[in-house]
Structures are given as structure tokens and as C-alpha cells.
Amino acid sequence: MSHTQSYDVVVVGAGNAALCSAIAAKEGGASVLVLERGPVEKRGGNSFFTDGAIRVAYNNLDAIRKVIPELTDEEAEMIVMPEYGEKDYYDDLMRVTGGKSDAGLAKQLVSKSYETITWMRDQGIKFELNYDNQSFIQDGKRHFWGGLPIKTEDKGVGLMKQLFARVKELGIDIWYEARAVKLIKENDQITGIVVEKDNDTITVNTGSVILACGSFEANKKLRSEHIGEEWEAAIVRGTEFNTGDGIFMALEVGAQKFGEWSGCHSIGTDSNAPIVGDFTKPGDIFKKHSYPYSIMLNNEGKRFVDEGADLRNYTYAKYGREILKQPGHVAYQIYDAQVRPMLRKEYDLEEATFYQADTLEELANLLPVDKKQFLETIEEYNKAVQEGDYKPAEKDGKGTIGITPSKSNWALRIEKSPFYAFPVTCGITFSFGGLHVDPLGEVLDKEEQPIKGLFAAGEMIGGIFYENYPGGSGLMSGAVYGKLAGTSAAQYILGKSAELVN
């Protein structure tokens, strides 16, 4: 049985990008319906699982205080905050993507980042300083580093809770367990969308659809086809519902593929993490991001990356792939007692898997590794470590000489017991392949013309991230392009109704 309903704008998805779209469209005067494929207890997309860090071109501490008004003068006095402007953000994005990021999309993300954060604050989203992971104390002052000082209160859980509260306050309708399956296009414009809900097929008449339901990272077959066969073994860090529905609906009505379809954001995560995101354990608790202070060894007892190549914010999104390439898709982060107290909070959680021993020989015996090679690798590494000042919060140049791969920064000998091994595997966050979208969120066809009434936001936008990603840019991109798509969709609808009146 099929029946119909009507809305000005239909948003597919219910994560950060989708809800920012819905709010902006509603603010623009449109009637809005949000479709969430999952049940109510699994709502919120990948955004629910993030740690809430959001990268913004904030310029200086004064601008941050406008977003976090709770910060007192006394607290501000104790903070050393490096300036981080639009050029810094743009340069970071271009540097880590090897200059491949689409310049128009990148500039829009960067230039709209701060105004979007202030808009989010006006919608009731609360921000706080990212003390735990992006700052250190020196000479009694709190020094921030890495261009990522802002996060949402209570991580992704808090962000989504506040966005859903705002959606409810504005009277935006949400349908749960509602899967969008097909776009309807007539006379070269979107006129509706087909939805499967309660074993029923519903056609929703609408002049505008915003696709914001993620990429295809939770689809094993598509991962294998586009990113590589070994990606079947990757665990899915976020929602199980991001299987590419939105992308393929758009391609059916003439949209164009764009971006790095063979690439993705992936990280080193606990080897015992759940195979898809567990909504009862949110907040990115399984990641293992202190590896710049470690050496990482595979089952053959060999190192395979320069763990200290750069600050974590600029390497973590590509090192997951390197772990996936290792035998058994696993590696071991090795630490000694000198660095164990410096590790991030996730290493202290009860969910963290680790092995501990008083000698390196005993540690090797606990692990399924080539023990002889494992011990030889550590011995060679220890001999290669150069003298110098160890500075964990900045690139200290304290490296190795004479081993491959070298370790460029934070090289300390592994010599103080007890010794620790944290096993990690690869978790995929989102795939970089998506749709070709212009800087206003309009989906483009093969002639690079907008498909009338079709918009996209969030992880579905191809062309921004290639090979790598500066930490915190995903949430920011979702919010920036969500707001843009929602605003554009409302303007498009109002423009159409003005035409009818005339």
C-alpha cells in the first residue's frame, strides 16, 4: 500500500549535518521532515560516536570566549592559546590532503567555520575547551596546541542531544525506522521521495531533498569494491546505517561521483572494539591515539610507520589504513613506564585491551608475535634514539638515526618497566568518496549544473578530504554544509512559490 504526504524540504539522515540542515531550512521558512533509517535509540548517525572536537578558524582566545562565555577572566589569564586563522586552517587542510582538496569547497568550509559555530551556539549547542587532549600545563599555564581547542559539551552525545532538542523546539517532524529509497524527479526537478516505513511504501511530495545520510563505510561490498578487498576486515566505528543509500539515490537521478572513492577516514582502534558502533558505548572510547609516543609493531615483530611523523591531529586518519595492511590486520602499540602516565584517557578505561609485563621478554611471550624479531626491533630502536629534549606537546625533533622507518619526534628509549602493549586494529569512520556538490550545497549533474531541488551535506560531499584529514574537520564540515544546504533549500522553495504567485 502506498500513500502520500507533503513537506517543503525532506532531510535524509539525522546526524549533525542533517539536523543543522533541518534547523536552517526551518529558520528559512520551510516545512521540514527528517528521515532517520534507524530506530529512535540508534539515532544520531556517526556524529553520536565522535569525541566532539570541532576545528574552527577562531583567530584568537577572545573569539573563543564569545563561543564559550562561561570562561572566566581568571581561567582566560591562565591560558596560552596560539592564534589559528582561516589561512592556518586552509593550509592544514591542503597540507594533509596533498593539495587535492577542492579549493572552492575547502575555502567555504574554512571561511564559514566560525560563523557556523556561533550559529550553533545560538541554537543551544554548548561548547567547551578541549583541555584533555589538546593542551598541557607548563609554568603554571595551560598551553593549547594543534588548532583544535574547541569541543562540544559531552562529546557527540551532547551535540546530538542538543540538536534533537532544538529540532523538537522548532516543531520539525522526524520519522524513525524510515528508509529513503528513491528520489522522484520530473521536468528536471525533484518532486518527491519514496520512503519505506512500517512495511509500507510512502511517497512524500516535496520540492526539495537534502541528502545527509553519510557515505558507504558500513557497506562491506562497497568498501571492498571501491577502497580495496582488505577493507572487508575493517570494523565500523560509527552507525551501521551508512551504507551509501543517499549517494546511490542521487546517482540514479543524474548526480556525479566526486572525490576519492578509494579513500576513507580510518584510525587505529582497540582490537576488541565492537564490529559496528555500539550505541550503549558512545563517545569514541575505543580509539588509541597516543601512538606518537609509542612504537608500533606488527605480528612479525616489525615497525611499519614513523609514529612521530607529525602531531596526532594530522596523522591519525591515515594510520588506520597502515594497520589494516599488517598481517592479521593488527598491530601493538608499545609503551614503557616513562610514557604510560602521559597517555590519553582512553587508555585508562575498563574497555581498553592491554598486556603488561616487567620485562620486554615477558611482554613478547604474552603476544602472538615473532618474539625474536620483536625484541630485536626494540633493541635496534633503542640504539637509534638520539639525545635531546623530550617535549610531548610539540614536535621536538627528538628522533632516531639509522633505522627504517625512522621516528622523527618523541623518540624515547623503551627501557623502564613495567612495559605495555595495546593491540589495535583498523576502524573505518567514513569513506571520502561522495557526490559533486557546489559551495552552496547544491548537488551537481555530469555537466556540473545543479539538479534542481537536490542538496547534500556532511560525509556525502566528495572532494574535501583526500588520503587524510585534519582532526575535527568532519563535524565542522557537517555543520557548515548542513547550514548552507538547509538555507539554500529553503530559498529554492520560497523562490519557486514566488514564481507561482507571479
C-alpha positions as CSV (number, residue, x, y, z in Angstrom):
1,M,0.0,0.0,0.0
2,S,1.3,3.4,-0.9
3,H,0.1,6.8,0.4
4,T,1.4,10.4,0.1
5,Q,2.3,13.3,2.3
6,S,3.8,16.7,1.6
7,Y,6.7,18.8,3.0
8,D,8.7,21.7,1.6
9,V,12.0,20.1,2.5
10,V,12.9,16.5,3.3
11,V,16.2,15.8,5.1
12,V,17.6,12.3,4.8
13,G,19.6,11.3,7.8
14,A,19.6,12.5,11.4
15,G,23.3,13.3,12.4
16,N,25.0,16.6,12.8
17,A,24.9,17.6,9.1
18,A,21.2,16.5,8.7
19,L,19.9,18.3,11.8
20,C,21.9,21.5,11.0
21,S,20.2,21.3,7.6
22,A,16.8,20.8,9.0
23,I,17.1,23.7,11.5
24,A,18.4,26.1,8.8
25,A,15.6,25.1,6.4
26,K,13.0,25.7,9.2
27,E,14.6,29.0,10.0
28,G,14.3,29.9,6.3
29,G,10.5,29.4,6.5
30,A,10.2,25.8,5.1
31,S,8.1,22.9,6.5
32,V,10.6,20.2,7.2
33,L,10.6,16.4,7.6
34,V,13.6,14.4,8.8
35,L,14.0,10.7,7.9
36,E,16.1,8.5,10.2
37,R,16.7,5.0,9.0
38,G,17.5,3.7,12.5
39,P,15.2,3.3,15.5
40,V,15.0,6.2,17.9
41,E,17.5,4.6,20.3
42,K,20.1,4.4,17.4
43,R,19.6,7.9,16.1
44,G,22.3,10.5,15.5
45,G,24.4,8.9,12.8
46,N,28.2,8.9,13.1
47,S,28.1,12.2,15.0
48,F,26.8,10.4,18.1
49,F,30.1,8.5,18.3
50,T,32.5,11.4,17.9
51,D,34.5,12.9,20.7
52,G,33.0,16.3,19.8
53,A,36.3,18.1,18.8
54,I,35.4,20.6,16.1
55,R,38.0,22.5,14.0
56,V,37.3,26.2,13.5
57,A,39.3,29.2,12.3
58,Y,38.9,31.1,15.6
59,N,41.7,33.7,15.3
60,N,42.3,34.2,19.0
61,L,41.1,33.5,22.6
62,D,38.7,36.5,22.5
63,A,36.8,34.9,19.7
64,I,36.7,31.6,21.6
65,R,35.3,33.4,24.6
66,K,32.3,34.5,22.6
67,V,31.5,30.9,21.9
68,I,32.3,29.8,25.4
69,P,31.0,32.7,27.5
70,E,31.3,30.6,30.7
71,L,35.1,31.0,30.6
72,T,36.1,33.4,33.4
73,D,38.7,36.1,33.2
74,E,40.7,34.1,35.8
75,E,40.7,31.0,33.6
76,A,41.5,33.0,30.5
77,E,44.5,34.5,32.2
78,M,46.0,31.1,32.7
79,I,45.5,30.0,29.0
80,V,48.1,30.3,26.3
81,M,46.2,30.0,23.0
82,P,48.0,30.1,19.7
83,E,46.2,32.0,17.0
84,Y,44.5,29.9,14.4
85,G,43.1,31.9,11.4
86,E,41.5,31.0,8.1
87,K,44.8,30.7,6.4
88,D,46.1,28.3,9.1
89,Y,43.1,26.1,8.7
90,Y,43.2,26.2,4.9
91,D,46.9,25.4,4.9
92,D,46.4,22.5,7.3
93,L,43.7,21.1,5.1
94,M,45.7,21.4,1.9
95,R,48.9,20.1,3.6
96,V,47.3,16.9,4.8
97,T,45.4,16.2,1.6
98,G,48.5,16.8,-0.6
99,G,46.9,19.9,-2.1
100,K,44.0,17.8,-3.6
101,S,41.1,19.3,-1.5
102,D,38.7,21.1,-3.9
103,A,39.7,24.8,-3.4
104,G,36.1,26.1,-3.6
105,L,34.7,23.6,-1.1
106,A,37.8,24.0,1.2
107,K,37.5,27.8,1.3
108,Q,33.8,27.7,2.0
109,L,34.4,25.2,4.9
110,V,37.2,27.4,6.4
111,S,35.6,30.8,5.9
112,K,32.2,29.8,7.2
113,S,33.5,27.8,10.2
114,Y,33.5,30.5,12.9
115,E,30.1,32.0,11.9
116,T,28.6,28.4,11.9
117,I,30.0,27.7,15.4
118,T,28.3,31.0,16.7
119,W,25.1,30.0,14.9
120,M,25.2,26.5,16.5
121,R,25.7,28.2,19.9
122,D,22.6,30.3,19.2
123,Q,20.7,27.0,18.6
124,G,21.6,25.8,22.1
125,I,24.8,23.8,21.3
126,K,27.2,24.1,24.2
127,F,31.0,24.2,23.6
128,E,33.9,23.8,26.0
129,L,37.7,23.9,25.8
130,N,39.3,20.6,24.8
131,Y,41.6,20.5,27.9
132,D,42.2,16.8,28.0
133,N,43.5,16.1,24.5
134,Q,44.8,19.4,23.1
135,S,46.6,21.1,25.9
136,F,49.4,20.7,28.5
137,I,50.4,22.6,31.6
138,Q,53.8,24.4,31.6
139,D,55.0,27.0,34.1
140,G,51.5,27.1,35.7
141,K,49.8,28.0,32.4
142,R,47.6,25.9,30.2
143,H,49.1,25.7,26.6
144,F,46.9,24.6,23.7
145,W,48.3,23.1,20.5
146,G,47.2,21.6,17.2
147,G,44.5,24.1,16.1
148,L,41.7,22.2,17.8
149,P,40.8,23.8,21.2
150,I,37.0,23.6,21.0
151,K,34.7,20.6,21.5
152,T,31.0,20.1,22.1
153,E,29.9,19.5,25.7
154,D,29.6,15.8,26.5
155,K,31.1,14.8,23.2
156,G,29.0,13.7,20.2
157,V,26.3,12.5,22.6
158,G,25.8,16.1,23.9
159,L,25.9,17.6,20.4
160,M,23.2,15.3,19.2
161,K,21.1,15.7,22.3
162,Q,21.1,19.5,21.9
163,L,20.4,19.3,18.2
164,F,17.4,17.0,18.7
165,A,16.1,19.3,21.5
166,R,16.3,22.2,19.1
167,V,14.6,20.3,16.3
168,K,11.8,19.4,18.7
169,E,11.5,23.0,19.9
170,L,11.1,24.2,16.3
171,G,8.4,21.6,15.6
172,I,10.3,19.7,12.9
173,D,8.9,16.3,12.2
174,I,11.1,13.2,12.5
175,W,10.2,9.7,11.2
176,Y,12.2,6.8,12.7
177,E,12.8,3.5,11.0
178,A,12.1,5.3,7.8
179,R,14.5,4.4,4.9
180,A,14.6,6.7,1.9
181,V,14.9,4.5,-1.2
182,K,14.2,6.7,-4.3
183,L,14.2,10.3,-5.4
184,I,11.4,11.3,-7.8
185,K,12.4,13.7,-10.5
186,E,10.1,15.2,-13.0
187,N,10.7,18.0,-15.5
188,D,14.3,18.2,-14.4
189,Q,13.5,18.9,-10.8
190,I,13.0,16.9,-7.6
191,T,9.3,16.5,-6.8
192,G,9.3,13.7,-4.2
193,I,11.0,10.9,-2.3
194,V,9.9,7.3,-1.7
195,V,10.2,6.1,1.9
196,E,9.9,2.6,3.4
197,K,8.4,2.6,6.8
198,D,6.4,0.1,8.9
199,N,6.4,-2.4,6.0
200,D,4.8,0.3,3.9
201,T,5.9,2.5,1.0
202,I,5.2,6.1,1.4
203,T,5.7,8.8,-1.3
204,V,6.4,12.2,0.2
205,N,5.8,15.1,-2.1
206,T,8.5,17.7,-1.7
207,G,10.1,20.4,-3.8
208,S,13.5,19.8,-2.1
209,V,15.6,17.0,-0.7
210,I,18.7,17.4,1.4
211,L,20.8,14.2,1.5
212,A,22.8,14.0,4.7
213,C,23.0,10.3,5.5
214,G,26.7,9.6,5.3
215,S,28.8,7.7,2.8
216,F,29.1,4.0,2.2
217,E,31.5,3.0,5.0
218,A,29.1,0.5,6.7
219,N,28.7,-1.4,3.4
220,K,31.2,-4.3,3.2
221,K,30.6,-4.9,-0.5
222,L,31.1,-1.2,-1.5
223,R,34.2,-0.9,0.8
224,S,35.7,-3.9,-0.9
225,E,34.8,-2.7,-4.4
226,H,36.0,0.9,-4.0
227,I,38.6,1.0,-1.3
228,G,40.1,-2.5,-1.5
229,E,39.4,-6.1,-0.6
230,E,41.2,-5.9,2.8
231,W,38.6,-3.3,3.9
232,E,36.1,-6.1,4.4
233,A,38.0,-6.7,7.6
234,A,37.8,-3.2,9.0
235,I,35.4,-2.6,11.9
236,V,32.8,0.2,11.5
237,R,33.4,2.8,14.2
238,G,30.0,4.6,13.8
239,T,26.5,3.8,12.7
240,E,25.7,0.6,10.9
241,F,23.2,2.5,8.7
242,N,25.6,4.4,6.5
243,T,25.5,2.1,3.5
244,G,25.5,4.5,0.7
245,D,21.7,4.9,0.2
246,G,21.8,8.6,-0.3
247,I,24.7,8.6,-2.8
248,F,23.2,5.9,-5.0
249,M,19.7,7.6,-5.0
250,A,21.4,10.8,-6.2
251,L,23.4,9.0,-8.9
252,E,20.2,7.5,-10.2
253,V,18.8,11.0,-10.9
254,G,22.0,12.1,-12.6
255,A,24.3,13.3,-9.9
256,Q,28.1,13.0,-10.4
257,K,30.5,11.0,-8.3
258,F,33.3,13.1,-6.8
259,G,36.3,12.9,-4.5
260,E,38.5,10.0,-3.5
261,W,36.3,6.9,-3.8
262,S,39.3,4.7,-3.0
263,G,39.9,6.6,0.3
264,C,38.5,6.9,3.7
265,H,39.0,8.2,7.3
266,S,40.1,5.3,9.4
267,I,42.0,5.1,12.7
268,G,43.8,2.7,14.9
269,T,41.2,1.4,17.4
270,D,41.2,-1.2,20.1
271,S,41.4,-4.7,18.5
272,N,38.4,-5.8,20.7
273,A,36.2,-2.8,19.7
274,P,32.6,-3.8,18.6
275,I,32.4,-4.5,14.8
276,V,29.8,-1.7,14.4
277,G,29.2,1.3,16.6
278,D,27.6,0.3,19.9
279,F,25.0,3.0,20.9
280,T,25.3,2.0,24.5
281,K,29.0,2.8,24.5
282,P,29.3,6.2,22.7
283,G,31.9,8.9,22.8
284,D,34.8,7.4,20.8
285,I,36.1,5.3,23.7
286,F,37.9,2.6,21.7
287,K,40.4,4.8,19.8
288,K,44.0,4.6,20.8
289,H,45.6,7.9,19.9
290,S,48.8,8.2,21.9
291,Y,50.7,6.3,19.3
292,P,53.1,9.2,18.6
293,Y,54.7,8.3,22.0
294,S,54.8,4.6,21.1
295,I,56.5,2.3,18.7
296,M,54.0,0.2,16.8
297,L,55.0,-3.4,15.9
298,N,53.1,-6.0,13.8
299,N,52.8,-9.7,14.3
300,E,56.1,-10.2,12.6
301,G,57.7,-8.0,15.2
302,K,58.4,-5.2,12.8
303,R,57.7,-1.5,12.8
304,F,55.8,-0.1,9.7
305,V,55.3,3.7,10.1
306,D,57.0,6.7,11.5
307,E,54.8,7.0,14.7
308,G,56.2,10.5,15.3
309,A,55.9,12.0,11.8
310,D,53.6,14.8,13.0
311,L,51.2,15.7,15.7
312,R,48.4,13.2,16.2
313,N,45.8,15.5,14.7
314,Y,47.5,15.2,11.3
315,T,48.3,11.5,11.1
316,Y,45.6,9.5,12.9
317,A,43.2,9.5,9.9
318,K,45.6,7.7,7.7
319,Y,47.4,5.4,10.1
320,G,44.4,3.1,10.4
321,R,44.9,2.1,6.8
322,E,48.6,1.2,7.6
323,I,47.5,-1.0,10.5
324,L,44.9,-2.8,8.2
325,K,47.7,-3.7,5.8
326,Q,49.6,-5.6,8.5
327,P,49.3,-9.4,8.9
328,G,46.1,-10.2,10.7
329,H,45.1,-6.5,10.4
330,V,46.6,-5.9,13.8
331,A,49.5,-4.0,15.5
332,Y,50.7,-3.4,19.0
333,Q,51.5,0.0,20.5
334,I,54.4,-0.5,22.9
335,Y,55.0,1.9,25.9
336,D,57.1,1.8,28.9
337,A,56.6,3.3,32.4
338,Q,58.2,6.7,31.4
339,V,55.3,7.5,28.9
340,R,52.4,5.5,30.4
341,P,51.3,8.4,32.6
342,M,51.2,10.7,29.5
343,L,48.7,8.6,27.6
344,R,45.3,9.9,26.8
345,K,42.3,9.0,29.0
346,E,41.0,6.2,26.7
347,Y,44.0,4.1,27.8
348,D,42.7,4.1,31.3
349,L,39.1,3.0,30.5
350,E,38.0,-0.5,31.6
351,E,37.2,-1.2,27.9
352,A,40.9,-0.8,26.9
353,T,42.7,-4.1,26.0
354,F,46.3,-4.3,27.0
355,Y,49.2,-6.6,28.1
356,Q,51.6,-5.6,30.9
357,A,54.9,-7.2,31.9
358,D,58.0,-6.4,34.0
359,T,60.4,-7.3,31.1
360,L,60.3,-7.0,27.4
361,E,60.9,-10.8,27.1
362,E,57.8,-11.4,29.3
363,L,55.8,-9.0,27.2
364,A,56.8,-10.7,24.0
365,N,55.7,-14.0,25.5
366,L,52.2,-12.6,26.1
367,L,51.7,-11.6,22.4
368,P,51.2,-13.7,19.2
369,V,54.3,-12.1,17.6
370,D,57.6,-13.3,16.2
371,K,59.4,-13.0,19.6
372,K,63.0,-12.9,18.3
373,Q,62.2,-10.2,15.8
374,F,60.0,-8.3,18.3
375,L,62.9,-8.0,20.8
376,E,65.5,-7.2,18.0
377,T,63.3,-4.4,16.7
378,I,63.0,-2.8,20.1
379,E,66.8,-3.2,20.7
380,E,67.6,-1.6,17.3
381,Y,65.2,1.2,18.0
382,N,66.6,1.9,21.5
383,K,70.1,2.1,20.0
384,A,68.9,4.5,17.3
385,V,67.3,7.0,19.7
386,Q,69.1,10.4,19.7
387,E,69.6,12.6,22.7
388,G,67.6,15.8,23.0
389,D,64.8,17.4,25.0
390,Y,61.6,15.4,25.0
391,K,58.5,17.7,24.6
392,P,55.3,15.7,24.3
393,A,53.1,18.6,23.2
394,E,55.1,19.9,20.3
395,K,57.3,18.5,17.5
396,D,60.5,18.1,19.5
397,G,62.8,16.8,16.7
398,K,64.0,14.1,19.2
399,G,64.3,11.3,16.6
400,T,66.2,8.2,15.6
401,I,69.1,7.7,13.2
402,G,69.9,4.6,11.2
403,I,66.6,2.7,11.3
404,T,63.8,2.4,8.8
405,P,61.2,3.7,9.2
406,S,62.8,6.4,11.4
407,K,60.9,8.0,14.2
408,S,61.0,11.8,13.7
409,N,59.8,13.1,17.0
410,W,59.2,11.9,20.6
411,A,61.7,9.1,20.4
412,L,62.4,7.8,23.9
413,R,64.1,4.5,24.7
414,I,61.8,1.8,25.8
415,E,63.7,0.8,28.9
416,K,61.7,1.4,32.1
417,S,59.5,-1.3,33.5
418,P,56.7,-2.1,33.5
419,F,56.1,-2.4,29.8
420,Y,52.8,-2.2,28.0
421,A,51.3,-3.5,24.7
422,F,48.0,-2.2,23.4
423,P,46.7,-4.2,20.5
424,V,45.0,-2.1,17.7
425,T,43.1,-2.8,14.5
426,C,41.6,-0.6,11.9
427,G,38.3,1.1,12.3
428,I,36.7,2.9,9.4
429,T,34.9,6.2,10.2
430,F,33.7,7.4,6.8
431,S,34.6,6.9,3.2
432,F,35.9,10.0,1.3
433,G,34.0,9.2,-2.0
434,G,30.8,11.1,-2.4
435,L,28.8,13.4,-4.7
436,H,29.9,16.5,-6.5
437,V,28.3,19.4,-4.6
438,D,28.9,23.2,-5.1
439,P,29.8,25.5,-2.2
440,L,26.1,26.2,-1.5
441,G,25.3,22.5,-1.0
442,E,23.6,22.0,-4.4
443,V,24.2,18.6,-6.0
444,L,25.7,18.8,-9.4
445,D,25.0,16.7,-12.5
446,K,27.6,15.5,-15.1
447,E,27.5,18.9,-16.8
448,E,28.2,20.4,-13.3
449,Q,24.8,22.1,-13.3
450,P,22.7,22.0,-10.1
451,I,20.0,19.3,-10.0
452,K,17.0,21.5,-9.1
453,G,15.8,20.8,-5.6
454,L,18.6,18.4,-4.6
455,F,21.1,19.3,-1.9
456,A,23.7,17.4,0.2
457,A,25.7,17.9,3.3
458,G,28.2,16.1,5.6
459,E,30.1,13.0,4.7
460,M,28.3,12.6,1.4
461,I,30.2,15.6,-0.1
462,G,33.1,14.3,-2.1
463,G,36.3,16.3,-2.8
464,I,37.1,17.9,0.6
465,F,39.2,15.1,2.1
466,Y,41.8,13.0,0.3
467,E,44.1,10.4,1.9
468,N,44.0,12.2,5.3
469,Y,42.1,14.8,7.3
470,P,42.9,17.5,9.9
471,G,41.2,16.3,13.2
472,G,37.8,17.9,13.9
473,S,37.1,18.9,10.3
474,G,34.3,16.3,9.8
475,L,32.0,17.8,12.4
476,M,32.8,21.3,11.2
477,S,32.1,20.3,7.5
478,G,28.9,18.7,8.5
479,A,27.7,21.8,10.3
480,V,28.9,24.3,7.7
481,Y,27.4,22.4,4.7
482,G,24.4,21.4,6.7
483,K,23.5,25.0,7.5
484,L,24.3,26.0,3.8
485,A,22.2,23.2,2.3
486,G,19.3,24.0,4.6
487,T,19.4,27.7,3.8
488,S,19.8,27.0,0.1
489,A,16.9,24.5,0.1
490,A,14.5,27.0,1.9
491,Q,15.5,29.8,-0.5
492,Y,14.9,27.5,-3.5
493,I,11.4,26.5,-2.2
494,L,10.5,30.2,-1.5
495,G,11.8,31.2,-4.9
496,K,9.6,28.5,-6.5
497,S,6.5,29.7,-4.6
498,A,7.2,33.3,-5.6
499,E,7.3,32.2,-9.2
500,L,3.9,30.6,-8.8
501,V,2.4,33.7,-7.3
502,N,3.8,35.8,-10.1
